[in-house]
Amino acid sequence: MTAARSNILVIKLSALGDFIMCFAAFAAIRRNHPQAYITLLTTQPFAEMAKKSGWFDEVQIDARPKLFDIPGWLKLRAQLRAGNYARVYDLQTNSRSGFYHRLFFPGPYPEWAGNAPGSTFRHHGAAREKLHAWDIRREQLELAGIIGTPFPDLAWLDADISHYNLPPRFVLICAGAAPSRPRKRWTVAGYAKVCQFLIAQHITPVLIGSDAEKDINAKIAADAPGAINLSNQTNLFDIAALARRAAGAVGNDTGPMHLIAAAGCPTLSLFSADSQPWHSRPMGQATAFLQRDNLADLHADEVIQEILLR
């Protein structure tokens, strides 16, 4: 692309773990288009993070119209066409974002890097589904001429956490997962035993999570006196800041574990048959995972042994 100030659109709507795993792709796009005006189309939970990253000149929110919301679709179509984009990097690559390519009808169409039919740089096929999400983005960008997606500098992803008054040595515990996926959660009893072990080693467990994890974390804290329960108290920047200062983290296959790993914290992720670690394990400087078809079959001693090896 030769224009000095080309307009480029990047699409990444959700979810948290997937958004984090696009960090390298975001940075690579910025690095390869230093003079471009780059807009990110995303959803509200990730807007602040995207704005502070420095990778984008503008962040737009996708209202994600429902199937029969014709006014909503027309508004989104006008929004996309008004961008006068020379190229679109579709990093969501699902049926919704693929349909956005059609919204440019009758043209002109921007160059499109994604898996939608009609893409200028189309990355699709069965082999794609066997890759880790990180490698999918790397290959997708390579087709569009972007070579190299090293892990970027995340110094901007930090916050002041002094108000939590945490001890010098602590380990983050992420005992939750999507409420709709209960099989992705290890047992309360298992996490409680791990917390009890940490406390015996003079390491404080710090429980984090949203309102959905409030009851789970309360039960763990009750069984492990000395654990600190920060349920519903942390935002994404707080979690990253905690991760930078933690001795490690243990958690289920859940978005915050990706953020914690990206911040450089040693992580141990627990996977059931409902997840594919070869495709979606957290990426970072020191990550490990354990998997059982049913997480109820994973014994606390196995997790503790893995912690001791870190």
GUTOR-73848 format. One line per field, with one value per residue: residue number from 1; x, y, z of N, C-alpha, C in turn. Coordinates in steps of 0.05 Angstrom, whole numbers. Each point is the difference from the previous one (the first is absolute). Layout:
seq	(NUM, ...) .
nxx	(X, ...) .
nyy	(Y, ...) .
nzz	(Z, ...) .
caxx	(X, ...) .
cayy	(Y, ...) .
cazz	(Z, ...) .
cxx	(X, ...) .
cyy	(Y, ...) .
czz	(Z, ...) .
This chain:
seq	(1, 2, 3, 4, 5, 6, 7, 8, 9, 10, 11, 12, 13, 14, 15, 16, 17, 18, 19, 20, 21, 22, 23, 24, 25, 26, 27, 28, 29, 30, 31, 32, 33, 34, 35, 36, 37, 38, 39, 40, 41, 42, 43, 44, 45, 46, 47, 48, 49, 50, 51, 52, 53, 54, 55, 56, 57, 58, 59, 60, 61, 62, 63, 64, 65, 66, 67, 68, 69, 70, 71, 72, 73, 74, 75, 76, 77, 78, 79, 80, 81, 82, 83, 84, 85, 86, 87, 88, 89, 90, 91, 92, 93, 94, 95, 96, 97, 98, 99, 100, 101, 102, 103, 104, 105, 106, 107, 108, 109, 110, 111, 112, 113, 114, 115, 116, 117, 118, 119, 120, 121, 122, 123, 124, 125, 126, 127, 128, 129, 130, 131, 132, 133, 134, 135, 136, 137, 138, 139, 140, 141, 142, 143, 144, 145, 146, 147, 148, 149, 150, 151, 152, 153, 154, 155, 156, 157, 158, 159, 160, 161, 162, 163, 164, 165, 166, 167, 168, 169, 170, 171, 172, 173, 174, 175, 176, 177, 178, 179, 180, 181, 182, 183, 184, 185, 186, 187, 188, 189, 190, 191, 192, 193, 194, 195, 196, 197, 198, 199, 200, 201, 202, 203, 204, 205, 206, 207, 208, 209, 210, 211, 212, 213, 214, 215, 216, 217, 218, 219, 220, 221, 222, 223, 224, 225, 226, 227, 228, 229, 230, 231, 232, 233, 234, 235, 236, 237, 238, 239, 240, 241, 242, 243, 244, 245, 246, 247, 248, 249, 250, 251, 252, 253, 254, 255, 256, 257, 258, 259, 260, 261, 262, 263, 264, 265, 266, 267, 268, 269, 270, 271, 272, 273, 274, 275, 276, 277, 278, 279, 280, 281, 282, 283, 284, 285, 286, 287, 288, 289, 290, 291, 292, 293, 294, 295, 296, 297, 298, 299, 300, 301, 302, 303, 304, 305, 306, 307, 308, 309, 310) .
nxx	(17, -6, -26, 6, -26, 5, -26, 5, -16, 0, -9, -7, -21, 8, 3, 1, -1, -20, -10, 7, -10, -13, 10, 12, -24, -12, 20, -2, -26, 2, 17, -17, -17, 25, -6, -11, -25, 5, -22, -7, -13, -11, -1, -19, -1, 7, -18, -1, 2, -17, -14, 5, -6, -10, -14, -19, -8, -17, -19, -13, -25, 1, -23, 12, -11, -24, -6, -23, 21, -18, -13, 4, -8, -20, -4, 3, -16, -16, 2, -2, -19, -8, 12, -10, -4, 27, 0, -11, 8, -13, 4, -25, -1, -24, -23, 0, 25, -3, -23, 16, 14, -23, 3, 23, -18, 1, 14, 25, 12, 6, 26, -4, 11, -10, -22, -10, -20, 18, 12, 14, 2, -8, -4, -2, -18, -1, 22, -15, -19, 22, -1, 20, -17, 23, 3, -26, 3, 20, -13, -21, 16, 12, -25, -3, 23, -12, 26, -5, -8, 23, 3, -20, 11, -6, 20, -16, 2, -6, 1, -9, 13, 12, -24, 10, 22, 10, 4, 25, -8, -10, -20, -5, -25, -3, -18, -5, -21, -5, -19, 0, 25, -17, 1, 3, -16, 24, 3, -19, -5, 4, -13, -18, 4, -1, -21, -10, 7, -9, -21, 2, 4, -18, -17, -8, -21, -2, -25, -1, -17, -21, -23, 6, 23, -18, -20, 11, 8, -25, -8, 16, -6, -25, 8, 9, -4, 2, -18, 6, -24, 7, -19, -4, 26, 5, 13, 0, 2, -18, -14, 5, -7, -21, -4, 6, -15, -16, 2, -26, -13, -22, -10, -26, -12, 11, -14, -5, 0, -13, -15, -4, -2, -16, -8, 6, -24, 15, -11, -19, -7, -25, 3, -26, -17, -11, 26, 14, 17, -1, -25, -4, 23, 2, 8, 24, 15, -20, -10, -18, -7, -23, -6, -25, -10, 0, -2, -22, 11, 4, 20, -5, 7, -14, -19, 1, 2, -19, -13, 7, -8, -17) .
nyy	(-24, 18, 1, 25, 2, -25, -5, -10, -21, -2, -24, 5, -16, -25, -16, 2, -27, 0, 20, -12, -22, 22, 3, -23, -9, 11, -8, -24, 2, 10, -20, -15, 15, 9, 4, -24, 6, -12, -12, -3, -20, 7, -12, 10, -26, 2, 19, 1, -26, -1, 19, -14, -19, 21, -22, 15, 12, -20, 1, -17, 5, -26, 10, -15, 12, -5, -25, 6, 11, 4, 17, -19, -18, 16, 5, -26, -5, 20, -10, -24, 6, 14, -23, -5, -25, 1, -7, -25, -1, -21, 7, 6, 3, 11, -12, 12, -1, -26, 3, 12, -20, -13, 13, -6, -19, 10, 10, 10, -24, 0, 0, -26, 1, -24, -11, 24, -13, 2, -11, 23, -3, -22, -2, -23, -18, -26, 5, 21, -18, -9, 26, 8, 14, -1, -26, -2, 18, -15, -23, 9, 11, -24, -9, 18, -15, -6, 2, -18, -15, 12, -11, 18, 24, -9, 17, 6, -26, 20, 0, 19, -20, 22, 8, -21, 14, -10, -24, -1, -23, -1, -17, 5, -1, -12, -2, 21, 2, -1, 14, 3, 0, -11, -15, 26, -4, 3, -19, 9, -26, -3, 22, -9, -24, 10, 15, -21, -13, 18, 1, -27, 9, 13, -11, 24, -16, 11, -1, -3, 17, -4, 12, -11, 9, 19, -17, -6, 25, 6, -22, 6, 26, -10, -16, 24, 1, 25, -12, 15, 8, 2, -18, 5, -1, -16, 20, 2, 26, -2, -16, 16, 21, -13, -6, 25, 0, -18, -19, 0, -17, -8, -12, 2, -12, 23, 21, 4, -26, 7, 17, -18, -19, 17, 5, -25, -5, -16, -16, -11, -8, -3, -21, 1, -20, 20, -2, 15, -10, -19, 8, -2, -14, 11, 22, -6, 12, -7, -16, -12, -25, -7, -24, -1, -22, -9, 26, -13, -11, 26, -13, 11, -24, -6, 17, -8, -25, 8, 11, -22, -8, 19) .
nzz	(0, -18, 6, 3, -4, -6, -5, 23, -3, 26, -4, 25, 2, 2, 20, 27, 3, -18, 14, 23, -11, -4, 24, -5, -9, 21, 15, -13, 1, 24, 5, -14, 15, 3, -26, 3, -6, 23, -8, 26, -11, 23, 24, 15, 8, -26, 1, 27, 0, -20, 13, 21, -18, -13, -4, 10, -22, -3, 19, -16, 10, -1, -9, -19, -21, 9, -4, 13, 11, -19, 16, 18, -18, -7, 26, 5, -20, 8, 24, -10, -16, 22, 8, -25, 8, 0, 26, 2, 25, -9, 25, -5, -26, 6, 2, 24, 7, -8, 13, 18, -11, 3, 23, -12, -5, -24, 20, 0, -4, 26, 0, 0, 24, -8, 9, -4, -13, -19, 21, 1, 26, -12, 26, -12, 6, -2, -13, -7, 1, -10, -5, 16, 15, 15, -8, 5, 19, 8, -6, 13, 18, 2, -3, 19, 2, 23, 1, 18, 21, 6, 24, 1, 2, 25, -1, -20, 2, 16, 26, 14, 13, 7, -9, -14, 6, -22, 10, 6, 12, -24, -2, -25, 7, -23, 19, -15, -15, -26, 11, -26, 11, 16, -22, -5, 21, 12, 18, 16, 5, -26, -7, 17, -9, -25, 7, 12, -22, -16, 16, -1, -25, 15, -17, -5, 0, -24, 8, -26, -8, -17, -3, -24, 10, 7, -6, -23, -4, 7, -13, -20, 2, 3, -20, -7, 26, -7, -16, -21, 4, -26, 5, -26, 4, -20, -13, -27, 4, 19, -15, -21, 15, 9, -25, -5, 22, -12, 19, -5, -17, 11, -22, -5, -20, 6, -10, 26, -4, -22, 13, 20, -18, -14, 25, -6, 11, 15, -19, 15, -25, 8, -16, -8, -5, 14, 4, -18, 19, -19, 4, 27, 4, 24, -11, 8, 19, 17, -19, 15, -6, 12, -10, 7, -10, 25, 4, 5, -21, -1, 11, 24, 8, -22, 7, 26, -10, -17, 21, 14, -24, 6) .
caxx	(-17, 19, -11, 14, -18, -21, -18, 0, -18, 5, -25, 3, -23, 0, -5, 25, 23, 6, 10, 27, 17, 4, 19, 23, -10, -5, 26, 13, -14, 9, 28, 2, -14, 6, -12, -28, -20, -10, -24, -8, -29, -1, -22, 6, 19, 28, 5, 20, 26, 9, 7, 25, 22, 16, 0, -22, -6, -28, -14, -29, -15, -19, -25, -7, -29, -12, -5, -21, 2, 7, 13, 26, 18, 4, 18, 27, 10, 9, 24, 22, 6, 10, 28, 17, 23, 15, 4, -12, 10, -21, 12, -22, -3, -23, -21, -9, 20, 1, -23, 6, 12, -23, -12, 12, -14, 11, 27, 25, 7, 28, 14, -11, 16, -17, -8, -26, 1, 5, 23, 24, 20, -18, 12, -22, 6, 1, 26, -2, -13, 19, 21, -6, -11, 22, 11, -20, 4, 27, -2, -19, 15, 20, -13, -4, 26, 12, 17, 10, -19, 11, -17, 6, 4, -25, 5, -24, -21, 8, -17, 7, -16, 9, -23, -7, 17, 7, 27, 21, -2, -28, -7, -27, -17, -23, -16, -24, -1, -26, -22, -13, 18, 8, 20, 27, 8, 9, -17, 5, 17, 27, 12, 4, 24, 23, 3, 11, 29, 14, 1, 20, 26, 2, -7, -28, -18, -17, -22, -11, -23, -22, -23, -6, 18, -1, -7, 22, 23, -7, 3, 29, 12, -9, 15, 29, 4, 25, -3, -11, -21, -4, -22, -15, 15, 22, -5, 20, 27, 7, 8, 27, 19, 3, 15, 28, 12, -6, 19, -11, -29, -13, -28, -13, 2, -17, 13, 21, 25, 15, 10, 21, 23, 12, 15, 25, -2, -1, -28, -8, -28, -13, -18, -16, -4, -14, 20, 22, 24, 16, -11, -7, 14, 12, 27, 15, 27, 3, -27, -3, -28, -8, -26, -15, -26, -17, 18, -5, 20, 26, 5, 15, 29, 12, 4, 21, 26, 7, 9, 27, 19, 2) .
cayy	(24, 22, 26, 9, 0, -18, -7, -29, -9, -26, -10, -20, 6, -15, 5, 10, -16, 3, 27, 0, -15, 17, 22, -1, 8, 29, 14, -4, 17, 27, 2, -2, 23, 22, 25, -3, 6, -27, 0, -26, -5, -19, 3, 19, -8, 1, 26, 14, -13, 6, 28, 5, -16, 14, -14, 9, 28, 4, -25, 1, -21, -15, -5, -28, -2, -26, -9, 14, 28, 12, 26, -4, -9, 23, 18, -12, 2, 28, 4, -13, 12, 27, 0, 2, -17, -13, -28, -9, -24, -13, -18, -15, -23, -18, 6, 28, 18, -6, 13, 29, 4, 4, 26, 19, -1, -12, 8, -16, -17, 2, -25, -13, -22, -15, -26, 3, -3, 25, 14, 4, -18, -18, -21, -18, -28, -18, 2, 23, -7, -16, 18, 17, 25, 18, -7, 7, 28, 4, -9, 19, 25, -6, 0, 29, 13, 7, -22, 3, 10, -5, 10, 29, 12, 6, 18, 17, -16, 1, 16, 3, -19, 3, 0, -27, -6, -28, -7, -2, -25, -9, -15, 6, -23, 6, -24, 2, -3, 9, -13, -19, -23, -9, -22, 11, 8, -19, -1, 18, -15, -1, 26, 5, -15, 14, 24, -8, -6, 26, 14, -14, 8, 29, 13, 7, -3, 23, -9, 21, -8, 19, -7, -28, -16, 9, -22, -20, 10, 2, -26, -6, 16, -10, -25, 6, 25, 12, 8, 27, -2, 26, -3, 24, 24, 5, 2, -14, 11, -10, -29, 0, 10, -22, -22, 9, 0, -25, -21, -19, 0, -25, 6, -15, 11, 24, 23, 13, -15, 9, 26, -4, -11, 20, 19, -12, -16, -29, -9, -28, -1, -25, -4, -24, -8, 22, 19, -12, 16, 3, 23, 24, 3, 27, 4, 19, -7, -25, -10, -29, -8, -27, -5, -24, 2, 12, 13, -11, -22, 12, 2, 24, -7, 2, 28, 10, -10, 16, 26, -4, -2, 26) .
cazz	(0, -5, 9, 24, 23, -6, 22, 5, 20, 13, 13, 21, 16, 26, 29, 13, -6, -29, -4, 9, -19, -24, 6, -18, -26, 1, 0, -26, -19, 5, -8, -29, -13, 19, -8, -5, 20, 6, 16, 10, 5, 22, 18, 22, 21, -7, -12, 15, -4, -28, -2, 15, -11, -20, -26, -16, 0, 7, 9, -4, 13, -17, 15, -5, -4, -2, -28, -14, 6, -25, 4, 12, -21, -18, 14, 0, -28, -5, 17, -13, -26, 4, 7, -24, 7, -22, 8, 25, 13, 16, 19, 13, -18, 4, -20, 2, -12, -28, -13, -3, -27, -19, 4, -18, -26, -24, -3, -3, 22, 9, 3, 24, 11, 19, -12, -14, -29, -14, 13, -17, 12, 15, 16, 8, -4, 23, 14, 18, 25, 17, 10, 23, -9, -5, -26, -20, -6, -13, -28, -14, -7, -20, -26, -7, -2, 26, 10, 27, 20, 27, 22, 2, 26, 12, 23, 4, 12, 28, 17, 28, 16, 28, 18, 8, 23, -2, 10, -21, -15, -4, -25, -9, -3, -18, 3, -16, -29, -10, 14, -18, -4, 27, -1, -2, 27, 20, 23, 22, 19, -10, 3, 28, 8, -11, 16, 27, -4, -4, 25, 17, -11, 4, -25, 3, -23, -6, -17, -17, -16, -2, 17, -5, 17, 28, 18, -1, 14, 29, 11, 1, 21, 25, 6, 1, 14, -8, -28, -4, -20, -14, -19, -8, 8, -18, -29, -16, 6, 27, -2, -12, 20, 19, -13, -2, 26, 13, -3, -19, -1, -6, -8, -20, -27, 2, -11, 16, 0, -24, 7, 20, -14, -18, 17, 8, 24, -4, 3, -3, -8, 3, -22, -2, -27, -13, -10, -16, 6, -24, -15, 15, 25, 2, -10, 16, 5, 15, 3, 0, 4, 6, -12, 5, -13, 21, 20, 27, 3, 5, 28, 8, 2, -26, -5, 18, -10, -24, 10, 11, -22, -14) .
cxx	(18, -10, 13, -18, -25, -17, -2, -19, 9, -25, 8, -21, 1, 15, 27, 25, 9, 11, 29, 19, 4, 20, 23, -8, -6, 26, 13, -14, 9, 29, 3, -15, 4, -13, -31, -17, -15, -23, -5, -30, -1, -26, 8, 20, 29, 8, 23, 27, 11, 10, 28, 24, 19, 0, -21, -3, -29, -11, -29, -13, -20, -25, -10, -30, -10, -8, -20, -1, 10, 12, 28, 21, 7, 19, 29, 12, 10, 25, 25, 8, 11, 29, 19, 25, 13, 4, -14, 14, -21, 13, -21, -5, -22, -21, -9, 20, 3, -23, 6, 13, -22, -12, 12, -12, -14, 29, 2, 6, 29, 14, -8, 18, -16, -7, -27, 4, 3, 23, 23, 22, -16, 15, -23, 8, 3, 26, 0, -11, 18, 22, -8, -9, 21, 11, -19, 4, 27, -2, -18, 15, 22, -11, -3, 26, 13, 15, 10, -20, 11, -18, 8, 6, -27, 4, -24, -22, 6, -19, 12, -18, 7, -23, -9, 16, 8, 27, 20, -3, -29, -3, -29, -15, -25, -18, -25, 4, -27, -23, -14, 17, 9, 21, 28, 11, 10, -16, 8, 19, 29, 14, 6, 25, 26, 5, 12, 30, 16, 3, 20, 28, 4, -3, -31, -15, -17, -21, -11, -23, -21, -22, -8, 16, -2, -5, 22, 24, -5, 3, 29, 12, -8, 15, 30, 4, 28, 1, -13, -20, -5, -22, -14, 14, 21, -10, 23, 28, 10, 11, 28, 21, 5, 18, 30, 15, -4, 23, -10, -30, -10, -29, -10, 5, -20, 17, 21, 26, 18, 13, 24, 25, 13, 16, 26, 0, 1, -28, -2, -30, -11, -22, -16, -3, -16, 18, 21, 25, 19, -9, -2, 14, 12, 29, 15, 28, 4, -28, 0, -30, -2, -27, -11, -27, -21, 18, -5, 20, 28, 4, 17, 30, 14, 5, 22, 27, 9, 9, 28, 21, 5, 24) .
cyy	(25, 27, 8, -1, -18, -5, -31, -7, -28, -8, -21, 7, -12, -26, 8, -15, 3, 28, 2, -14, 14, 22, 1, 9, 30, 15, -2, 17, 29, 4, 1, 22, 24, 27, -1, 10, -25, 2, -29, 0, -23, 3, 15, -10, 4, 28, 15, -12, 6, 29, 5, -15, 15, -12, 12, 31, 6, -28, 5, -24, -12, -6, -28, -4, -29, -6, 17, 30, 15, 29, -2, -8, 23, 20, -10, 1, 28, 6, -12, 14, 29, 0, 2, -17, -11, -30, -5, -25, -11, -21, -15, -26, -20, 8, 29, 18, -6, 13, 29, 6, 6, 27, 22, 0, 26, 8, 31, -16, 6, -27, -13, -24, -14, -27, 1, -5, 27, 16, 2, -19, -19, -22, -18, -29, -16, 3, 23, -7, -17, 17, 13, 27, 20, -5, 6, 29, 5, -8, 19, 25, -5, 0, 29, 15, 9, -24, 6, 12, -6, 12, 29, 9, 9, 18, 18, -14, -3, 18, 3, -18, 2, -1, -27, -10, -30, -6, -4, -25, -9, -14, 6, -26, 8, -25, 0, -8, 9, -15, -21, -25, -11, -22, 10, 9, -23, 3, 21, -13, -1, 26, 7, -14, 13, 25, -7, -7, 26, 15, -13, 7, 30, 16, 5, -5, 25, -9, 23, -11, 21, -9, -30, -19, 6, -22, -21, 9, 3, -27, -8, 15, -10, -25, 4, 28, 11, 8, 27, -2, 28, -2, 27, 26, 8, 4, -13, 11, -8, -29, -2, 9, -21, -22, 7, -4, -27, -21, -21, 2, -28, 6, -18, 12, 24, 24, 13, -15, 8, 27, -2, -11, 20, 20, -11, -17, -30, -10, -30, 0, -28, -4, -25, -8, 21, 20, -15, 17, 4, 24, 25, 3, 29, 0, 20, -11, -27, -11, -31, -6, -29, -4, -27, 2, 12, 11, -9, -23, 10, 4, 24, -6, 2, 30, 11, -9, 16, 28, -1, -1, 27, 15) .
czz	(0, 11, 27, 25, -7, 25, 2, 22, 11, 15, 21, 21, 28, -4, 12, -8, -29, -6, 9, -19, -27, 5, -20, -28, -1, -3, -27, -21, 3, -10, -30, -15, 18, -7, -3, 24, 6, 20, 9, 4, 21, 16, 25, 20, -6, -11, 15, -4, -27, -2, 13, -12, -19, -27, -19, 2, 9, 7, -4, 13, -20, 17, -4, -4, -2, -29, -15, 7, -25, 4, 12, -21, -19, 13, 0, -28, -6, 16, -14, -26, 3, 7, -23, 4, -24, 6, 26, 9, 18, 18, 17, -16, 8, -21, 1, -14, -30, -16, -4, -27, -20, 3, -17, -28, -6, -6, 3, 25, 8, -4, 26, 7, 21, -13, -14, -30, -13, 13, -20, 10, 18, 14, 10, -5, 25, 16, 20, 27, 18, 12, 26, -11, -7, -28, -22, -8, -14, -29, -16, -8, -21, -29, -10, -1, 25, 11, 28, 19, 28, 22, 5, 29, 11, 25, 6, 16, 30, 15, 28, 17, 30, 20, 9, 24, 1, 12, -22, -18, -2, -26, -7, -4, -17, -1, -17, -29, -9, 15, -17, -5, 27, 0, -3, 27, 16, 26, 21, 20, -10, 3, 30, 11, -10, 16, 27, -2, -2, 26, 19, -9, 3, -26, 1, -26, -3, -20, -16, -17, 0, 19, -4, 17, 29, 20, 2, 16, 30, 13, 3, 23, 28, 8, 1, 13, -5, -29, -1, -23, -12, -21, -5, 7, -21, -29, -15, 6, 27, -2, -12, 20, 22, -11, -1, 26, 15, -5, -20, 0, -7, -6, -22, -28, -1, -9, 17, 1, -24, 6, 20, -13, -17, 16, 10, 25, -6, 6, -3, -5, 1, -21, 3, -30, -16, -13, -15, 5, -24, -17, 16, 27, 1, -10, 17, 4, 14, 5, -1, 4, 8, -12, 9, -14, 18, 21, 28, 6, 5, 30, 7, 2, -27, -7, 17, -10, -24, 9, 10, -22, -14, 10) .
